[in-house]
Amino acid sequence: MIRFLPLHDINAPYHHDMLQAAAAVMERGQYLRGEATQRFERHYANYIGSRYCIGCGNGLDALTLILRAYKELGVLKEGDEVLVPANTYIATMLAITENGLKVVGVEPEGDTLQLDERRILPALTPRTKALLLVHLYGQCAYTSGIGALCKRYGLLLIEDNAQAQGACFEGVRTGNLGHAAAHSFYPTKNLGALGDAGAVTTNDEALAQVVRALGNYGSGTPYHFAYKGRNSRMDELQAAMLDVKLAHLDTDNARRRQVAYYYLQHIQQPLLTLPTALRNSVWHIFPVLSTWRQELQQHLAAQGIETLIHYPIPPHKQPCYATGQHQSFPITERIHREELSLPCHPQLSPEECRTIVAAVNAFKK
């Protein structure tokens, strides 16, 4: 069986170092807001290229804290509109609506599956205050045109970098292309913890201070609560695990690229559409599109190949956003109807890659 993402195998090369890191945390006896978290925040900020990194509980919290901090700073207010790719994972939209802001979906490009910059300008209104750019599937969604447009219209550019740790645009890491960025270290991510963890990166000192306080019950100094905050802190064990794996992230991403490029070069299957490779992608997901998705998935399963769907139902069609059911995003809906993810991870062997390619090429409707 070729597993889609065997987490045990992915973490196995770092087992010894992770055990040592965990033992060091246990020996110090400090499990929150300690040395391990401070070290990882410093190392990750250096890796991203940002001045500040603030660890938090998970990627959704990171997004939510950024938007909430901008509200506390008076940059955003309830009812403001935030542009977001319509085909994103639901967490992106949950962070917006939790802060009393309005989601404005923007269709992606049909080939890259990333937000279509040509559709941003028609979506702008006097209440548009931010663009929440999602680097889906490990591709860099940023373009020079998007950056120029945000500058011209005074929009906050916030990155959802949950799926693209290590991707770049012209030498600049995703997570350092806008005003602030949210990162998820869920175990399946390119840089994955052994549980939930997230972070915010930014070059804005005031924003960093407010984000850190909000994630600590609203307190910047002990027992003084400037904000009605929440409990969202990265724990020391997860920080220690992440610091070990961060040193190997670029090597792991390079292997993902090798797998993805092998697929791009050798899959010859007219019943599916391969993704367009963009701007130094780190291939968190290798998505293919097919009108025969169910049959293709069943065919691959019969060959012992596990695949996943990212994601079967678009956010605007989810019950929790029932008021958006009248919205029409045909490109997004086609992607969610046809997308199938092939295995793509650092521990995938050349033989397994050949087996997957042969099975995909042998598929017949």
C-alpha positions in Angstrom: 0.0 0.0 0.0 1.4 3.4 -1.0 0.0 5.7 1.8 -0.9 9.3 0.9 1.1 10.8 3.8 2.7 8.3 6.2 3.6 10.6 9.1 5.6 8.0 11.0 8.0 7.6 8.0 8.2 11.3 7.4 9.3 12.0 11.0 11.5 8.9 11.3 14.7 10.5 10.0 14.5 13.0 12.9 13.4 10.6 15.6 16.7 10.7 17.5 17.0 14.5 17.5 13.4 14.9 18.4 13.7 12.6 21.4 16.7 14.6 22.6 14.8 17.9 22.1 11.8 16.5 24.0 14.1 15.3 26.8 15.6 18.8 27.1 12.2 20.3 27.5 11.3 17.8 30.2 14.6 18.4 32.0 14.0 22.2 32.1 10.5 21.7 33.4 9.0 24.7 31.7 6.3 23.7 29.2 4.9 27.0 28.0 6.5 30.4 27.1 9.9 29.1 27.6 13.3 28.7 26.0 12.2 26.3 23.2 9.4 28.5 22.0 11.7 31.6 22.0 14.3 29.7 20.1 11.9 28.4 17.5 10.3 31.8 17.1 13.8 33.4 16.5 14.9 30.7 14.1 11.6 30.7 12.1 11.6 34.5 11.8 15.1 34.3 10.5 14.1 31.6 8.0 11.0 33.6 6.8 13.0 36.8 6.8 10.6 38.7 9.1 11.4 40.7 12.2 8.9 39.0 14.4 7.4 35.5 14.9 4.8 34.8 17.5 3.9 31.2 18.2 0.3 30.3 18.8 -2.0 27.3 19.1 -2.8 26.6 15.5 -3.1 28.1 12.0 -6.7 29.2 12.4 -5.8 31.1 15.6 -2.9 32.7 13.7 -5.3 34.1 11.1 -7.9 35.1 13.7 -5.3 36.9 15.9 -3.9 38.9 12.9 -7.4 40.2 12.0 -8.3 40.8 15.6 -5.1 42.7 16.2 -5.8 45.0 13.2 -9.2 45.7 14.7 -7.6 46.5 18.1 -5.2 48.8 16.4 -8.1 50.6 14.6 -6.9 49.5 11.1 -10.0 47.3 10.6 -13.5 47.5 11.9 -16.6 45.3 11.9 -18.2 45.1 8.5 -15.0 45.8 6.5 -14.6 43.5 3.5 -11.7 41.1 3.1 -11.0 39.6 -0.3 -10.1 35.9 -0.3 -9.8 33.1 -2.9 -13.1 31.4 -3.2 -11.5 28.0 -3.4 -9.6 28.2 -0.1 -9.9 25.8 2.9 -12.7 27.0 5.2 -10.3 28.1 8.0 -9.4 31.2 6.0 -13.0 32.3 5.9 -13.7 31.3 9.6 -11.1 33.7 10.7 -12.7 36.5 8.8 -16.2 36.0 9.9 -15.2 35.4 13.5 -13.9 38.9 13.6 -17.2 40.4 12.2 -15.6 41.1 8.8 -17.2 40.3 5.5 -15.8 37.6 3.2 -15.7 38.6 -0.5 -14.7 35.5 -2.6 -12.6 35.9 -5.7 -12.3 33.2 -8.3 -8.9 31.5 -8.9 -7.2 30.9 -12.2 -8.3 27.6 -13.8 -4.8 26.4 -14.5 -2.8 27.5 -11.5 -5.7 27.2 -9.0 -4.4 30.4 -7.3 -6.3 33.6 -6.9 -6.8 35.4 -10.3 -5.3 38.9 -9.9 -7.4 40.1 -12.8 -10.6 39.6 -10.7 -9.4 41.6 -7.7 -10.2 45.1 -9.1 -13.8 44.3 -10.0 -14.3 42.9 -6.5 -13.2 46.2 -4.8 -15.7 48.4 -3.0 -15.2 51.4 -0.7 -15.4 48.9 2.2 -12.6 46.6 1.0 -9.7 46.9 3.4 -7.7 43.7 3.0 -6.7 40.9 0.8 -6.1 37.5 2.5 -3.9 35.7 0.0 -3.8 31.9 0.4 -0.8 30.0 -1.0 -2.8 26.9 -1.8 -1.2 23.5 -2.4 2.3 24.9 -1.6 2.3 27.2 -4.6 3.2 30.9 -4.2 0.0 32.9 -5.0 1.7 36.3 -4.8 2.4 38.2 -8.0 4.0 41.7 -8.6 0.5 42.8 -9.8 -1.1 41.7 -6.6 1.5 43.6 -4.5 1.1 46.8 -6.7 -2.7 46.6 -6.5 -2.7 46.3 -2.7 -0.3 49.3 -2.5 -2.3 51.4 -4.9 -5.6 50.9 -3.1 -4.2 50.8 0.5 -5.2 47.2 1.2 -3.7 45.1 3.9 -2.0 42.1 2.4 -2.3 39.2 4.8 -0.9 35.8 3.8 -2.3 32.4 4.7 1.0 30.4 4.6 -0.4 27.2 6.1 0.5 25.1 3.0 3.7 26.8 1.7 6.4 27.0 4.2 9.6 27.5 2.2 8.1 28.7 -1.0 9.5 31.9 -2.5 8.8 34.8 -4.8 11.9 36.3 -6.4 14.0 35.3 -3.4 11.5 36.4 -0.7 9.8 33.7 1.4 6.1 33.4 1.5 5.2 34.7 4.9 7.2 37.8 4.3 5.5 39.2 1.2 2.7 41.2 2.9 2.0 43.0 6.1 1.5 39.8 8.2 1.2 36.1 7.7 -0.4 33.1 9.4 1.4 29.7 9.5 0.0 26.3 10.4 2.2 23.5 11.7 -0.5 20.9 11.7 1.3 17.4 11.4 0.5 17.1 7.7 2.2 20.4 6.7 5.6 20.6 5.1 6.8 21.8 8.5 4.6 19.7 10.8 4.5 19.5 14.5 3.4 16.4 16.5 0.1 18.1 17.3 -1.4 21.5 16.7 0.7 24.6 16.5 0.8 27.9 14.5 2.6 31.2 14.2 2.3 34.8 13.0 5.1 36.5 11.2 5.3 40.2 10.5 7.6 43.2 10.3 5.2 45.4 12.2 6.3 45.8 15.8 2.9 47.2 17.0 1.0 44.3 15.4 3.4 41.7 16.8 2.9 43.1 20.4 -0.9 43.0 20.1 -0.9 39.5 18.5 1.3 38.2 21.3 -0.9 39.8 24.0 -4.2 38.6 22.4 -2.9 35.0 22.4 -2.1 35.3 26.1 -5.6 36.2 27.4 -5.0 39.8 26.3 -2.1 40.3 28.6 1.2 41.9 27.6 2.4 42.1 31.2 1.5 39.7 34.0 -2.1 40.2 35.3 -2.7 43.3 33.3 -5.2 42.7 30.5 -5.3 45.3 27.8 -7.6 43.2 25.6 -10.3 40.6 25.9 -7.9 37.9 24.6 -7.8 34.2 24.2 -5.6 31.3 25.2 -3.5 30.5 22.1 0.1 29.7 22.8 2.6 27.3 21.2 3.7 24.7 23.8 7.4 24.0 24.4 7.3 20.4 23.2 5.9 21.4 19.8 8.3 24.3 19.5 11.2 21.9 20.2 10.0 19.4 17.6 9.5 22.2 15.0 13.0 23.5 15.6 14.5 20.1 14.8 12.5 19.8 11.6 13.1 23.4 10.5 16.7 22.6 9.8 15.7 20.0 7.2 12.8 21.9 5.6 14.6 23.0 2.5 15.9 19.5 1.9 12.4 18.0 2.4 10.9 20.6 0.0 13.5 19.8 -2.6 12.5 16.1 -2.5 8.9 17.1 -2.9 9.8 19.1 -6.0 11.6 16.0 -7.4 8.4 14.0 -6.9 6.2 16.6 -8.4 8.4 17.2 -11.5 8.6 13.4 -12.1 4.8 13.4 -12.2 4.7 16.4 -14.5 7.2 14.9 -16.9 5.8 11.3 -17.0 2.1 11.4 -16.4 0.5 11.1 -19.9 -3.2 10.8 -19.1 -5.8 12.7 -21.2 -8.5 12.2 -18.7 -6.9 14.5 -16.1 -5.3 17.9 -16.0 -2.0 18.4 -14.3 -1.2 21.4 -12.1 0.7 24.4 -13.5 4.0 24.7 -11.6 4.4 28.2 -10.2 7.2 30.3 -8.6 9.3 27.8 -6.6 6.4 25.7 -5.3 7.0 23.5 -2.3 4.2 21.0 -3.4 2.4 20.6 -0.1 -0.3 19.0 -2.3 0.0 17.6 -5.9 -3.5 18.3 -7.2 -4.9 16.9 -10.5 -8.3 17.6 -11.9 -10.5 15.1 -13.6 -14.2 14.8 -14.4 -13.7 11.2 -13.7 -12.4 11.8 -10.1 -14.4 9.1 -8.3 -13.5 6.4 -10.9 -9.8 7.5 -10.9 -9.7 7.4 -7.1 -11.2 3.9 -7.1 -8.8 2.7 -9.8 -5.8 3.9 -7.9 -7.1 2.4 -4.6 -7.5 -0.9 -6.4 -3.7 -0.6 -7.3 -2.9 0.0 -3.6 -2.4 3.8 -4.0 -4.1 6.1 -1.4 -5.3 9.5 -2.6 -7.2 12.3 -0.9 -9.6 15.1 -2.1 -8.7 18.7 -1.2 -11.5 19.7 -0.8 -14.9 18.1 -1.7 -17.2 21.0 -0.8 -16.2 24.7 -1.3 -16.6 27.0 1.7 -19.5 29.0 0.2 -21.5 25.7 -0.1 -20.9 24.7 3.5 -24.0 24.6 5.9 -22.3 27.2 8.2 -22.3 29.7 5.4 -25.8 28.9 4.2 -26.5 32.5 3.4 -23.8 32.2 0.7 -25.6 29.4 -1.1 -26.9 31.8 -3.8 -23.3 32.8 -4.7 -21.9 31.3 -7.9 -18.2 30.6 -8.3 -18.1 28.2 -11.3 -14.3 27.8 -11.4 -14.1 27.2 -7.7 -16.9 24.7 -7.9 -15.3 22.8 -10.7 -12.0 22.6 -8.8 -13.8 21.2 -5.7 -15.7 18.8 -7.9 -12.7 17.5 -9.8 -9.6 17.8 -7.6 -7.7 14.6 -6.5 -4.4 14.7 -4.6 -1.7 12.2 -5.5 0.9 11.2 -2.8 3.7 13.7 -2.8 6.1 13.7 0.2 9.9 13.5 1.0 9.8 9.8 1.8 8.2 8.7 -1.4 10.6 6.3 -3.2 11.5 6.4 -6.9 9.9 3.0 -7.3 6.7 4.2 -5.6 6.7 7.3 -8.0 7.0 5.0 -11.0 4.2 2.8 -9.7 1.9 5.8 -9.2 2.6 7.2 -12.7 2.0 3.8 -14.3 -1.3 3.4 -12.5 -2.5 6.9 -13.5 -1.5 6.4 -17.1 -3.3 3.0 -17.2 -6.6 4.6 -16.1 -9.5 4.2 -18.5 -13.0 5.5 -18.1 
